[in-house]
């Protein structure tokens, strides 16, 4: 996984619509905001990351570069929600942009006190259920094609 500054442009989906921006692309040696997040946000993000919509296949699991010896867990569980991390991305539609985060973001928040941008947190809390018609319509409303 490559480091990207939060809210920097990132290009994962083809489309003519809104911008795609990075959130949570962290690496050891790069500064990132730390603190506490609201549990409601964390659980909403975990539910989105548990089985994210994937418009393409990725190969392999990316380890956590902050967890020096173990590479971090392959699964984060909280209150009955189980998130496989390190092998997928989550796409969160916002009002005028699409946020793209690795599912590792759940681990970063839980274990390393990462605090994502407020606008991303708000988009997560407003995001329709993953893979629902409302979710797919929100992606489409930003101008992105759902077919390859």
Protein Blocks (a to p, Z undefined) as FASTA:
>chain_A
ZZddehiacdfbgcfbdcdddehiacehiacdeddddfklmmmmmmmmmmgcdfbdcedj
dddfklmmnnpaabdceehiacdehiaccddddfkbccdddfklmmmmmmnopacdfklm
mmmmmpccehiaklmmmmmmnopafbZZ
